[in-house]
Amino acid sequence: MNICLIDADSKIPNLALMRLSAFHKTKGSEVALYKANLPYFPNMRRKKFKAPSGYDAYYCSCVFSGTKEFIVGENIQFGGSGCDLKKTLPLEVENCKPDYSLYPDNDCSYGFISRGCIRKCSFCFVPEKEGSLREVASINDIIEHKKVKFLDNNFLALKNHKAILKELVDRQIKCQFNQGLDIRLVDTENSKLLSELNYLGDYLFSFDSLAYLPVIKQKLELLSWRKPFQLKFFVYVSPNMSIHETVQRIEWLKENE
């Protein structure tokens, strides 16, 4: 069989598509990847992507909502957070090692040590999509390159996260938690471990509400080891949030950079 994979809008190598590729290649199929490169921002101009003809099966992953409508073709199986929160890969596909050959310029491993989250943020679909927090993989299950980026939604909430951090420190693996960390869960012990990591880029935390500010001020004292501009905050904004409150968050960060 000839399999067509369409990456609608991923900013990093798409794990679902890489697992589908690995699965079908074990069945003797030929696999091709096409990137639609649809922009995330809905106000940006998007051109429709027409799926190429001549394939026996088509799979398309949409990370962001609103991109599916720009993929044109027949008999395409769509998946991803951007189109169906309930749809998951079959277990036999999910258990496949990612086929990184789809992204030949990539030099980094990606994966989830944990799935789910302990928070119930009104703007976030993670609890609905992934359920309660649980460990799903080890470091060795994920890493295939000299560096790794973990995609966990709330790694510091994982019960044994300190043991995993210690393993990363002991092995001096180049790593990053690129979905952001929950600063409310920083304590003396895990802060020390974070400081000892062979870290890639900036330490990312979230600042989703002005109500977090007292805790952020307190926890920043535990992160005094950070280098200048090595710590960054995601400032989440949605139409349901107060513009005034959003500006206050941004102004505080500017004043305390």
trRosetta pair geometry for C-beta under 8 A, 3 or more apart (Angstrom, degrees):
i j d omega theta_ij theta_ji phi_ij phi_ji
1 24 7.1 -92 81 -165 115 113
1 27 7.4 2 32 111 113 119
1 28 8.0 100 25 92 75 78
1 29 4.4 -28 69 -116 86 109
1 30 7.5 -156 98 32 46 69
1 56 4.3 -106 -156 64 91 149
1 57 6.3 22 169 5 130 108
2 29 6.9 173 -87 -169 18 90
2 30 5.0 -17 -113 68 69 103
2 32 7.4 6 -177 3 91 107
2 54 6.9 -32 99 134 152 78
2 55 4.8 -122 111 -132 100 67
2 56 5.1 121 51 3 68 93
2 57 7.9 169 88 28 50 69
3 20 7.5 -162 165 145 143 103
3 21 7.5 176 99 -111 136 59
3 24 4.8 20 -23 154 161 166
3 29 5.1 55 -15 151 113 135
3 30 6.8 177 23 87 75 49
3 31 4.6 -18 69 -108 110 73
3 32 7.2 168 87 24 59 64
3 55 6.5 74 -145 -168 11 117
3 56 6.9 -46 -74 59 52 89
3 57 5.3 -19 -118 68 75 98
3 58 8.0 164 -164 -86 58 30
3 59 7.3 3 -177 8 101 106
4 32 5.8 -19 -113 67 61 95
4 34 6.8 -1 -171 3 94 114
4 51 6.4 102 133 -169 148 106
4 52 6.5 -166 -126 59 142 92
4 55 3.8 -84 -23 -73 112 178
4 57 7.1 -174 30 92 74 48
4 58 4.8 -16 72 -109 108 74
4 59 7.3 169 91 27 59 62
5 17 4.7 113 -176 -156 133 109
5 20 6.3 148 -101 89 122 127
5 21 6.2 -49 -35 -67 155 97
5 31 6.4 25 -10 -174 115 99
5 32 6.9 -174 28 90 79 44
5 33 4.7 -28 76 -105 109 70
5 34 7.1 166 86 23 54 67
5 59 5.4 -16 -114 68 68 97
5 60 7.7 151 -168 -87 47 42
5 61 7.9 6 -173 -2 91 100
5 102 7.2 -40 78 -134 147 139
6 33 7.8 159 -87 -159 24 57
6 34 5.2 -21 -109 70 70 97
6 35 7.9 152 -161 -96 55 21
6 36 6.1 42 -179 -31 100 108
6 49 7.2 147 -160 121 127 136
6 51 6.3 -75 -66 -105 141 97
6 58 6.9 18 -9 -173 113 94
6 59 7.0 -174 25 94 76 47
6 60 4.0 -17 68 -107 113 87
6 61 7.3 179 88 23 63 61
6 71 6.3 115 134 -138 152 131
6 76 7.2 -18 22 -147 138 126
7 10 5.0 -63 -172 19 109 113
7 14 5.1 -169 -119 -9 108 141
7 17 5.9 -72 -79 -19 91 167
7 33 6.3 26 -13 -174 108 104
7 34 7.1 -171 25 90 74 44
7 35 4.8 -22 68 -110 109 69
7 36 6.7 -160 89 16 53 77
7 61 6.2 -10 -119 56 54 102
8 36 4.8 -10 -135 44 46 133
8 38 5.4 -20 168 21 78 123
8 49 7.4 -169 -126 39 71 147
8 60 5.8 66 -46 178 107 101
8 61 6.3 -148 12 87 94 51
8 62 4.5 -7 49 -97 152 70
8 63 7.3 -168 72 10 99 71
8 67 4.7 125 152 135 128 129
8 68 7.1 -35 -124 -83 166 47
8 70 7.6 123 -156 72 109 99
8 71 5.9 -71 -105 -59 113 126
8 80 7.5 -146 32 39 122 165
8 82 7.3 -117 81 64 141 152
9 36 6.8 -38 -54 77 61 106
9 37 7.5 89 -108 -155 49 15
9 38 4.5 -56 -83 66 98 92
9 39 7.5 -26 -134 79 106 4
9 40 6.4 123 179 -79 123 67
9 62 6.2 45 21 -145 112 61
9 63 5.3 -127 85 39 98 95
9 64 5.2 -76 109 25 152 104
9 67 4.7 -98 -31 -110 138 170
9 82 7.1 73 45 -41 133 163
10 13 7.1 18 140 -177 141 7
10 14 4.3 -126 -64 -67 163 98
10 17 8.0 -115 -22 11 152 130
10 61 6.8 25 -47 102 114 118
10 63 5.5 115 -89 -24 63 134
11 40 7.6 -10 -56 -49 115 127
11 63 7.7 -95 0 64 80 164
12 110 6.1 128 144 -87 130 156
12 149 7.4 -108 -146 79 154 143
13 18 6.3 38 161 -46 108 134
13 98 7.4 95 135 170 125 141
13 100 6.7 3 -164 -128 163 75
13 102 7.1 126 -148 82 105 104
13 103 4.3 -111 -101 1 111 160
13 106 5.2 11 -49 -91 130 162
13 110 6.0 176 65 14 101 138
14 17 4.1 47 97 21 117 112
14 18 6.4 163 89 -16 61 87
14 61 5.2 145 -172 76 144 153
14 63 7.6 -134 -113 -54 105 111
15 18 5.7 -60 -146 39 31 110
15 19 6.3 28 158 -18 67 106
15 98 5.7 -78 -140 -95 67 129
15 110 6.1 -124 -69 101 105 113
15 111 6.9 122 -112 -99 137 60
15 151 7.9 -114 -26 10 141 159
16 19 5.9 -58 -150 36 29 108
16 20 6.4 30 152 -18 64 106
16 61 5.1 144 74 -101 126 139
16 79 6.3 -142 165 103 154 128
16 80 6.7 -147 33 -79 158 82
16 89 6.0 -171 -139 -57 92 125
17 20 5.5 -50 -145 36 35 113
17 21 6.3 40 153 -23 65 103
17 33 6.7 90 159 -118 133 113
17 59 6.9 165 -114 108 80 118
17 61 5.3 -109 -47 -5 103 136
17 102 6.6 -169 122 151 106 172
18 21 5.6 -49 -149 33 32 115
18 22 6.5 34 152 -19 63 103
18 98 3.6 30 122 -160 132 89
18 99 4.7 -167 -167 46 75 64
18 100 6.4 23 -143 -70 136 43
18 102 5.6 -140 -100 24 79 133
18 103 7.7 -52 -83 0 117 105
19 22 5.7 -49 -147 35 35 111
19 23 6.3 37 154 -21 65 105
19 89 6.3 24 99 -155 137 167
19 93 5.3 99 138 164 108 81
19 94 6.4 28 172 -110 157 27
19 96 4.6 134 -156 70 80 107
19 97 7.8 177 -110 92 74 15
19 98 5.7 -53 -61 -97 68 63
19 99 7.4 170 -75 2 19 84
20 23 5.7 -55 -147 36 30 112
20 24 6.3 19 160 -10 66 109
20 31 7.9 154 117 -135 82 136
20 59 5.5 -110 176 81 166 167
20 89 7.3 -132 -66 -127 86 122
20 93 6.0 12 -90 -159 57 127
21 24 6.3 -63 -146 42 26 101
21 25 6.1 26 158 -21 64 111
21 31 4.6 134 -137 154 85 163
21 33 7.3 -30 -81 -60 135 108
21 99 4.0 -106 96 48 116 144
21 101 7.8 -148 137 61 143 90
21 102 5.6 -168 -30 -56 170 126
22 25 5.9 -59 -146 36 27 111
22 26 6.8 30 155 -23 62 102
22 96 4.1 164 95 161 124 128
22 97 5.9 -175 -142 72 164 61
22 98 6.5 -156 -27 -152 134 15
22 99 4.1 -178 -60 -44 82 102
23 26 6.1 -58 -161 28 30 110
23 27 7.2 19 147 -10 62 107
23 92 6.8 103 -131 125 124 86
23 93 4.6 -43 -54 -115 156 78
23 96 4.8 -120 -61 -45 81 158
24 27 5.5 -58 -156 38 43 111
24 29 4.0 -50 164 55 97 136
24 31 5.6 122 85 -72 124 117
25 28 7.6 79 -173 -57 36 9
25 29 6.2 -95 -84 61 35 76
25 31 5.9 -68 -63 -5 92 126
25 99 6.6 114 5 -97 141 148
26 96 7.6 -141 -11 -119 133 124
31 99 7.6 60 83 103 155 163
31 102 7.7 -60 124 -89 120 104
32 55 7.5 -124 42 -94 113 128
33 102 4.6 87 -29 -157 153 105
33 103 8.0 -60 93 -58 166 64
34 49 7.7 157 134 175 119 127
34 51 7.5 151 61 -131 152 62
34 52 6.6 162 -64 -2 154 111
36 49 3.8 -84 -127 -44 107 165
36 67 7.6 135 97 177 139 115
36 70 7.1 134 172 110 140 107
36 71 6.4 -78 -84 -91 159 92
38 46 5.4 32 -147 -141 93 118
38 49 7.0 -101 -56 -18 104 124
38 64 7.9 -144 101 58 109 116
38 67 4.5 136 99 -140 150 113
38 70 5.6 132 -111 79 139 144
39 44 4.2 -41 92 85 153 142
39 45 7.9 66 24 64 135 42
39 46 6.2 -136 34 -85 89 92
40 44 8.0 57 62 27 45 132
40 64 5.2 163 -133 -63 77 167
41 44 4.5 83 81 -10 99 109
42 66 5.4 -36 -103 147 108 168
46 67 7.5 -147 -148 -123 155 72
46 70 5.1 -71 141 -104 126 156
47 70 7.3 102 100 -168 29 120
48 70 5.0 -146 -112 -163 57 71
48 71 7.6 178 -162 -78 73 14
48 72 5.2 40 171 -20 118 121
49 70 6.1 63 11 136 83 87
49 71 5.5 -20 67 -111 100 60
49 72 6.7 176 84 21 44 81
50 72 4.7 -32 -104 74 64 112
50 73 6.5 126 -167 -63 54 89
51 55 7.9 -88 161 33 109 127
51 58 5.8 22 -165 -137 152 145
51 60 7.7 -96 -86 -65 122 123
51 71 6.9 50 -47 -180 98 88
51 72 6.6 -149 2 89 79 54
51 73 3.0 6 27 -72 125 153
51 74 7.9 -137 61 27 132 49
51 76 6.2 -172 -49 -78 159 125
52 55 7.0 83 91 -16 87 112
55 58 6.0 106 93 -69 130 81
57 75 7.7 -102 -133 137 47 112
57 77 7.5 -7 -179 4 92 118
58 73 6.2 -133 -180 124 171 139
58 75 6.0 115 30 104 113 78
58 76 4.3 -62 110 -109 125 68
58 77 6.5 157 92 17 65 72
59 76 7.3 150 -100 -166 14 71
59 77 5.1 -26 -108 69 67 100
59 79 7.1 -13 -168 15 94 110
60 68 7.5 124 115 -125 129 77
60 71 5.4 102 -161 -176 163 165
60 76 5.2 16 -3 175 119 120
60 77 7.2 163 23 80 70 47
60 78 5.1 -26 72 -106 98 69
60 79 7.4 156 83 27 51 64
60 80 7.9 -75 125 1 64 125
61 78 7.8 146 -93 -159 24 58
61 79 5.7 -30 -106 77 69 83
61 80 4.3 114 -167 -57 70 127
62 65 7.7 85 141 -95 117 28
62 67 4.8 179 -145 74 109 108
62 68 4.8 -62 -54 -65 166 83
62 71 7.5 -123 -71 -11 115 136
62 78 6.3 0 2 -165 113 105
62 79 7.6 164 26 85 73 33
62 80 4.4 171 59 75 50 136
62 81 7.6 -123 103 63 69 51
62 82 3.4 -102 129 74 96 126
62 83 4.8 77 58 -22 128 106
63 67 7.7 27 48 29 60 146
63 80 5.4 -86 -73 -177 37 127
63 81 5.9 22 -159 48 47 100
63 82 5.3 55 89 -27 19 116
64 67 5.4 81 76 -15 87 120
64 81 7.6 12 -78 89 25 96
64 82 4.6 32 78 -97 20 125
65 68 8.0 -36 -151 1 45 101
65 81 7.8 -76 -49 126 78 75
65 82 4.7 -168 -69 -149 38 71
65 83 7.4 149 -114 -67 63 44
66 69 6.8 -47 -169 22 45 108
66 82 7.1 -88 29 -165 52 110
67 70 5.8 -61 -167 34 54 111
67 71 7.2 52 143 -24 75 100
67 82 5.6 -5 36 164 102 154
68 71 5.9 -59 -161 25 43 110
68 78 5.7 45 -130 -146 119 150
68 82 6.3 170 -35 124 97 106
68 83 4.7 88 -61 -87 144 122
71 76 6.6 -142 134 129 121 169
71 78 7.6 148 70 -96 145 113
73 76 5.0 86 87 -42 107 123
78 83 4.9 -38 144 94 124 165
78 84 7.0 120 110 -1 95 114
79 83 6.9 -149 -151 62 9 114
79 84 6.4 -68 -131 52 50 110
79 87 5.1 -131 -126 116 87 128
79 89 7.4 77 -178 -68 163 72
80 83 5.9 62 67 24 82 92
80 84 7.5 85 58 41 44 71
81 85 6.4 37 -136 -98 63 70
81 125 6.7 140 -158 87 110 137
81 129 6.4 -16 -112 -108 96 159
83 87 7.7 -15 95 30 89 136
84 87 3.9 45 109 2 126 116
85 125 5.8 -116 -111 172 136 127
85 128 5.6 12 157 118 148 108
85 129 4.4 -107 -164 -91 96 91
86 129 7.8 -126 -69 -121 36 63
88 94 7.2 0 162 -67 100 132
89 93 4.3 -113 172 89 113 117
89 94 4.5 146 88 -62 115 85
90 93 4.8 85 62 9 81 104
90 94 6.9 -154 92 -8 37 90
91 94 5.4 -54 -138 39 34 113
91 95 6.1 31 162 -19 66 108
92 95 6.2 -52 -144 35 26 110
92 96 7.5 43 149 -38 54 96
93 96 5.8 -41 -164 5 40 117
96 99 7.9 -15 143 -32 119 88
97 144 7.5 106 -174 -69 117 141
98 110 7.5 21 4 61 172 86
98 111 7.7 -144 -13 -77 131 100
98 144 7.7 -145 60 10 98 147
99 102 5.6 80 106 -19 94 101
100 103 6.1 -66 -168 52 64 89
100 106 6.0 -121 -168 80 103 125
100 109 7.8 -72 -80 -103 140 65
100 144 6.6 -168 -17 93 143 140
100 145 7.8 153 -133 -51 170 112
101 104 6.5 18 -162 -80 52 77
103 106 4.0 41 119 -11 113 125
106 145 8.0 -110 136 -67 85 155
107 145 5.8 143 168 -161 52 142
107 146 7.4 -16 164 39 96 94
107 147 7.2 47 124 41 85 105
108 145 5.4 -140 -122 75 21 152
108 147 5.0 -43 -118 89 88 96
108 148 6.5 153 -173 -103 81 26
108 149 5.7 36 157 -5 130 101
109 142 5.6 127 146 149 126 79
109 143 4.8 162 54 -129 162 44
109 144 4.8 134 -91 34 122 73
109 145 4.6 -177 -30 23 86 95
109 147 7.2 -179 23 97 78 44
109 148 4.3 -25 69 -110 101 85
109 149 7.4 175 86 26 51 61
110 142 7.5 -103 110 -171 20 106
110 148 7.3 170 -77 -160 28 70
110 149 5.4 -15 -104 68 76 90
110 150 7.9 158 -153 -98 53 22
110 151 6.1 48 -177 -34 93 116
111 137 6.0 -72 155 85 125 156
111 141 7.1 -167 158 106 159 88
111 142 3.4 -146 53 -131 148 113
111 143 7.9 -112 24 -50 131 47
111 148 7.3 -36 29 -166 95 112
111 150 6.7 -37 76 -120 61 61
111 151 6.6 -150 110 16 13 102
112 115 5.6 52 154 -68 144 77
112 136 5.8 17 109 62 105 126
112 137 6.3 106 88 24 62 120
112 142 7.8 179 40 -95 30 130
112 150 7.1 100 -114 -166 32 77
112 151 5.2 -60 -76 68 77 95
112 152 5.7 121 -145 -77 73 65
113 135 6.4 -35 157 -141 76 80
113 136 7.0 145 159 50 25 73
113 137 5.6 -111 -120 70 41 81
113 138 7.4 42 -130 -124 88 16
113 139 7.3 -3 -96 -69 115 58
113 142 7.1 -69 -69 -27 72 146
113 150 5.8 -13 -6 -145 102 127
113 152 5.6 -32 46 -62 86 127
113 155 6.6 59 60 -123 120 103
113 158 7.1 -39 115 -67 111 170
113 164 6.3 84 -168 -155 157 158
114 133 6.0 11 173 -165 126 84
114 134 6.4 166 -151 84 84 32
114 135 5.3 -52 -95 -100 82 48
114 136 6.2 130 -125 9 26 88
114 152 4.8 53 52 -129 89 118
114 153 7.7 -107 99 37 96 73
114 154 7.5 -75 98 69 134 62
114 155 6.2 154 31 -110 123 59
114 158 4.8 -142 -62 -82 152 127
115 130 4.5 -143 169 -169 97 122
115 131 7.3 41 124 55 105 85
115 133 7.5 177 91 -136 43 43
115 134 6.1 -14 58 59 82 81
115 136 5.1 44 -8 -24 103 139
115 152 7.9 -117 -75 -126 31 73
115 153 7.6 48 -153 14 38 109
116 126 6.8 134 -143 155 30 98
116 127 6.9 59 -153 -112 76 53
116 130 4.4 -154 -74 122 57 106
116 131 5.0 -52 -98 86 119 58
116 132 5.0 31 -175 117 153 20
116 133 4.2 -155 100 -82 108 38
116 134 5.8 57 25 12 135 74
116 153 7.1 -144 97 52 16 125
116 154 7.8 -62 110 39 54 106
117 124 7.4 -32 57 131 157 143
117 126 4.8 53 3 114 126 133
117 127 5.9 -87 58 -66 94 79
117 130 7.2 79 -4 74 78 123
117 133 5.8 63 -102 -70 11 99
117 153 4.8 -75 -67 111 112 122
117 154 4.4 102 -127 1 86 129
117 157 6.9 90 -151 46 57 154
118 132 7.8 42 -94 -155 56 72
118 133 5.3 -32 -51 -14 76 134
118 154 6.2 -127 18 111 82 157
118 157 4.6 -153 0 -169 123 150
119 124 7.2 47 102 53 110 150
119 127 7.5 -128 87 -50 55 118
119 154 6.6 157 3 -77 103 152
119 182 7.6 177 -37 -109 129 139
120 127 6.0 5 -112 -27 65 163
121 124 4.1 59 76 9 109 116
121 208 6.5 -31 -132 146 139 162
122 240 7.6 -89 112 98 128 152
123 208 7.7 -163 45 -164 129 125
123 236 6.6 155 91 154 150 135
123 238 5.1 -158 -122 -30 137 156
123 240 7.2 -167 -83 51 106 124
124 127 7.0 82 107 3 99 88
125 128 5.1 -61 -166 48 69 113
125 129 5.3 59 138 -20 92 111
126 129 5.9 -65 -137 46 28 103
126 130 5.4 -25 -176 26 70 116
126 153 4.9 131 -139 -153 154 167
127 130 7.0 -69 -113 57 16 77
127 131 6.9 51 -166 -119 52 12
127 132 7.8 33 -141 -76 82 42
130 153 7.2 162 43 8 157 144
131 134 7.6 -3 99 5 106 115
133 154 6.4 -72 -102 73 129 113
133 157 5.5 -95 -124 110 169 117
133 158 6.5 -144 166 -88 121 64
135 158 6.2 89 -73 -152 90 123
135 159 8.0 -82 -34 38 114 91
135 160 7.2 -9 -62 44 145 108
137 141 4.0 -128 -167 82 100 142
137 142 5.6 100 134 -48 135 98
138 141 4.7 110 51 -4 70 101
138 142 7.4 -153 92 -1 44 89
139 142 6.1 -74 -159 41 32 104
139 143 5.8 6 166 -8 75 118
139 148 7.6 149 -156 63 84 169
139 164 6.9 156 -46 -154 106 92
139 167 6.1 -158 -6 117 148 131
139 168 6.8 -179 -103 -76 145 81
139 171 7.7 153 133 40 157 155
139 173 7.0 178 -170 1 133 170
140 143 6.5 -57 -118 40 28 97
142 148 6.1 88 122 -151 112 137
142 150 7.5 39 154 -100 167 80
143 148 4.7 -73 -102 -66 92 138
143 173 6.7 -75 -108 -150 156 139
145 148 6.8 154 61 -70 90 68
146 174 6.2 34 137 32 76 124
147 173 7.5 141 -123 171 45 75
147 174 3.7 -50 -108 95 93 114
147 175 6.7 -174 -163 -74 72 40
147 176 8.0 27 173 0 107 92
147 200 6.0 85 -167 -66 131 139
148 173 6.4 -4 23 159 112 120
148 174 7.2 135 19 88 62 65
148 175 5.1 -12 69 -110 85 85
148 176 7.8 -171 99 30 51 63
149 175 7.1 157 -90 -161 36 59
149 176 4.8 -15 -117 66 81 96
149 177 7.8 153 -165 -99 63 16
149 178 4.7 5 -172 -9 115 127
149 200 7.1 -78 -84 63 89 144
150 155 6.6 60 124 -79 137 142
150 175 6.7 24 -12 -173 101 109
150 176 7.1 -165 25 92 73 45
150 177 5.0 -27 69 -108 106 66
150 178 7.1 154 64 13 49 75
150 179 7.8 -86 112 12 68 99
151 178 6.8 -26 -96 59 57 92
151 179 5.5 79 -163 -33 49 123
152 155 4.0 92 96 -67 145 91
152 158 7.5 -53 -163 -33 149 127
152 177 6.4 -43 50 -146 99 103
152 179 6.3 -155 76 44 41 129
153 179 5.8 -72 -101 129 44 148
154 157 4.3 12 136 14 111 122
154 158 7.6 153 108 -32 72 76
154 182 5.4 25 -142 -26 91 128
154 185 7.8 100 -177 -1 95 152
155 158 5.8 -37 -168 2 47 116
155 161 5.7 122 156 -128 76 129
155 177 5.5 -101 11 -133 148 140
155 181 6.4 -55 49 -113 101 86
156 161 5.6 179 -127 115 34 170
156 181 5.5 75 -20 -164 122 98
156 182 5.2 -138 54 50 120 93
156 185 3.9 148 124 99 123 133
156 186 7.0 -45 -153 -68 158 54
156 190 6.3 109 -135 155 104 162
157 161 7.5 93 53 -31 23 141
157 182 6.4 35 -41 32 98 147
157 185 5.9 -117 -71 -92 65 162
158 161 4.2 115 70 -58 96 97
158 164 7.3 9 97 13 137 139
160 163 4.6 -29 175 31 95 119
160 164 6.4 99 120 -21 83 94
161 164 5.5 -57 -151 39 40 112
161 165 6.2 43 151 -22 71 103
161 190 6.8 23 106 -117 110 132
162 165 5.5 -48 -144 36 34 113
162 166 6.3 38 153 -22 64 103
162 189 6.1 1 -125 130 137 118
162 190 5.6 -107 -94 -86 91 89
162 193 6.3 167 -145 -14 73 162
163 166 5.6 -51 -149 34 31 113
163 167 6.7 36 150 -21 62 101
164 167 5.6 -49 -152 31 35 113
164 168 6.6 36 150 -18 64 102
165 168 5.6 -54 -152 36 35 112
165 169 6.3 35 150 -19 67 105
165 190 6.4 123 12 -141 167 81
165 193 4.0 74 135 148 131 137
165 194 6.8 -52 -151 -64 137 57
165 197 7.1 -77 -160 -72 87 109
166 169 5.5 -53 -147 37 34 113
166 170 6.1 34 155 -20 68 107
166 193 6.1 -73 -68 -127 62 127
167 170 5.8 -53 -141 38 30 110
167 171 6.1 12 163 -3 65 113
168 171 6.3 -66 -141 49 24 98
168 172 8.0 99 160 -76 53 11
168 173 5.1 -86 -148 47 73 108
168 175 5.6 -56 -155 16 130 152
168 197 5.8 1 122 -122 119 96
168 198 7.7 -142 159 30 88 83
169 172 7.1 17 -178 -74 32 52
169 193 5.9 -111 -40 -154 139 80
169 196 4.6 33 -131 113 125 114
169 197 6.0 -85 -84 -87 77 53
169 198 7.9 147 -122 -11 45 78
172 198 4.7 75 -170 -31 68 138
173 198 6.2 172 77 54 27 118
174 198 5.0 -75 -88 120 52 109
174 199 7.8 114 -153 -141 58 6
174 200 5.6 74 172 -57 90 103
175 197 6.2 -82 60 -176 103 121
175 198 6.8 86 16 75 77 76
175 199 6.6 -50 72 -115 65 51
175 200 6.3 -145 98 2 15 102
176 199 6.4 91 -89 -165 72 75
176 200 4.1 -78 -44 61 114 102
176 201 5.8 22 -105 45 142 104
177 180 7.2 -88 124 53 95 7
177 181 5.6 69 97 -61 140 96
177 204 7.0 -142 92 50 78 96
178 204 6.6 62 -145 24 38 145
179 204 7.6 179 90 94 18 133
180 204 4.4 -90 -99 126 64 103
180 205 5.8 104 -164 -137 91 15
180 206 4.7 79 157 -48 144 90
180 234 5.2 -61 -86 1 147 129
181 185 7.7 -116 168 59 89 105
181 186 7.6 77 135 -65 121 98
181 203 7.0 -36 21 -179 128 89
181 204 6.6 127 7 85 77 61
181 205 5.3 -46 67 -98 78 71
181 206 7.8 -164 72 -2 32 81
182 185 4.6 52 95 10 106 111
182 186 8.0 -166 101 -29 59 75
182 205 7.4 111 -119 -147 9 85
182 206 6.8 -20 -102 34 54 108
183 186 5.5 -25 -160 -6 53 119
183 205 4.3 45 -49 -159 108 139
183 206 7.3 -154 -1 49 94 59
183 207 8.0 11 16 -74 135 73
183 212 7.5 94 66 175 113 125
183 215 7.0 137 108 126 98 101
183 216 5.8 48 109 -110 147 72
183 219 4.9 147 166 97 96 154
183 220 7.9 6 -169 -60 134 66
184 212 6.9 -97 -63 -141 108 104
184 215 5.2 7 -107 156 83 148
184 219 7.0 -120 -96 -48 27 151
185 190 7.6 -8 132 61 84 155
186 190 6.2 -132 -140 82 54 108
186 191 5.3 67 -175 -70 101 98
186 194 7.8 -43 -128 -1 103 150
186 219 4.7 101 61 -160 123 118
186 222 5.4 165 137 86 116 138
186 223 6.8 -27 -180 -52 159 103
187 190 5.6 74 50 24 77 95
187 191 6.6 -140 88 -12 31 97
187 222 7.0 -117 -169 -150 16 162
188 191 5.9 -62 -147 35 21 114
188 192 6.7 23 158 -20 60 106
188 222 6.2 -121 -89 -136 50 117
189 192 6.0 -56 -157 30 29 109
189 193 6.8 22 151 -12 63 107
190 193 5.3 -52 -148 40 43 114
190 194 6.2 50 151 -25 69 101
191 194 5.6 -51 -148 34 31 114
191 195 6.5 33 153 -21 63 105
191 222 4.4 -128 -77 155 165 104
191 223 6.0 -125 -145 -79 116 62
191 225 7.6 139 159 19 97 120
192 195 5.7 -56 -153 34 31 113
192 196 6.6 22 153 -15 64 111
193 196 5.8 -63 -149 39 34 108
193 197 7.1 55 151 -45 64 90
194 197 5.9 -34 -159 -3 36 117
194 199 7.8 38 -180 -70 67 137
194 203 6.8 66 172 -119 123 137
194 223 7.8 -36 90 -116 136 92
195 225 4.3 12 -121 99 136 153
195 226 7.7 -114 -107 -67 92 56
199 203 6.9 -19 -176 -67 155 85
202 229 7.6 -72 -106 146 117 65
202 230 5.6 -179 -125 -173 70 45
202 231 6.5 157 -170 -99 95 14
202 232 4.6 38 149 2 145 112
203 223 7.6 -154 94 -153 154 132
203 226 6.6 -102 28 -115 133 122
203 230 6.1 45 11 140 92 84
203 231 5.0 -23 67 -109 102 70
203 232 7.2 158 78 25 49 67
204 232 5.5 -22 -107 74 68 93
204 233 7.6 139 -160 -103 59 22
204 234 6.4 48 -179 -30 104 97
205 216 8.0 142 127 -124 142 101
205 231 7.0 5 6 -173 111 95
205 232 7.4 169 29 89 69 44
205 233 5.3 -33 77 -107 84 73
205 234 7.3 -147 100 17 36 79
206 233 6.7 101 -144 -161 12 77
206 234 4.8 -27 -112 59 67 105
206 236 6.8 12 -161 -20 104 110
207 212 6.1 -155 -142 76 63 137
207 216 6.6 30 -110 -88 102 150
207 233 4.2 25 -8 176 118 131
207 234 6.7 171 26 75 70 50
207 235 5.4 -24 75 -96 102 68
207 236 7.8 180 79 11 51 75
207 249 5.6 154 135 -166 118 121
207 253 7.1 174 50 -66 170 124
208 212 6.9 84 49 -15 66 141
208 234 7.7 8 -66 101 77 95
208 235 7.8 162 -92 -150 36 38
208 236 4.5 4 -119 36 83 122
209 212 5.3 111 71 -12 78 96
209 245 7.7 -18 -153 161 58 130
210 213 5.7 -9 -175 -24 58 116
210 245 5.0 -115 -17 -163 130 97
210 248 5.6 22 -104 93 132 126
210 249 5.7 -124 -82 -66 79 92
212 215 5.4 -68 -168 50 64 110
212 216 5.4 68 136 -31 91 106
213 216 5.4 -54 -141 35 32 114
213 217 6.4 35 161 -21 66 102
213 249 7.8 -140 -73 -109 106 74
213 252 6.7 -56 -123 171 122 173
214 217 5.9 -53 -151 33 31 112
214 218 6.6 28 153 -16 63 108
215 218 5.6 -58 -151 38 35 112
215 219 6.0 23 158 -13 70 111
216 219 6.0 -60 -138 43 28 103
216 220 6.2 39 160 -33 64 104
217 220 6.0 -49 -149 22 25 115
217 221 7.8 33 151 -24 53 96
218 221 6.4 -55 -177 17 36 112
219 222 5.5 -50 -165 31 54 112
219 223 6.8 38 143 -10 75 107
220 223 5.5 -66 -150 45 43 106
220 224 7.7 85 150 -64 63 66
221 224 6.2 -3 -168 -44 40 106
223 226 5.2 18 158 -21 93 116
223 231 6.3 83 149 -89 140 152
226 230 4.7 -161 -176 71 94 114
226 231 4.7 -2 -168 -33 162 114
227 230 4.1 83 59 -27 82 134
229 232 7.9 26 -175 -65 60 89
229 257 7.3 25 -91 176 76 98
233 253 5.9 -127 46 -112 131 136
235 246 7.0 108 163 -158 115 82
235 249 5.4 150 -136 121 117 129
235 250 6.0 55 -143 -76 172 80
235 253 7.1 -110 -62 -11 127 153
236 241 7.9 147 115 -42 78 158
237 241 5.9 -126 -150 56 56 140
237 246 5.3 55 -111 -130 104 139
238 241 5.1 102 56 -7 71 104
241 245 6.3 -113 173 72 92 117
241 246 5.7 92 127 -56 121 110
242 245 3.8 78 76 8 110 108
242 246 6.6 -174 93 -11 58 82
243 246 5.6 -55 -149 36 34 114
243 247 6.3 35 153 -20 67 105
244 247 5.8 -54 -149 35 30 111
244 248 6.5 35 151 -23 62 104
245 248 5.5 -50 -151 31 34 116
245 249 6.8 37 151 -20 64 99
246 249 5.8 -51 -156 30 34 111
246 250 6.6 28 151 -13 66 106
247 250 5.7 -57 -149 40 35 110
247 251 6.0 34 155 -20 69 108
248 251 5.8 -54 -141 38 29 110
248 252 6.3 31 159 -21 63 105
249 252 6.0 -57 -152 33 27 109
249 253 6.6 23 154 -15 63 107
250 253 5.8 -58 -152 37 32 110
250 254 6.4 32 152 -19 66 107
251 254 5.6 -54 -147 37 33 113
251 255 6.2 30 156 -17 66 109
252 255 5.8 -59 -147 40 30 109
252 256 6.1 -3 163 8 66 116
253 256 6.3 -76 -139 54 26 91
253 257 6.5 56 157 -67 64 84
254 257 6.0 -21 -149 -25 29 114
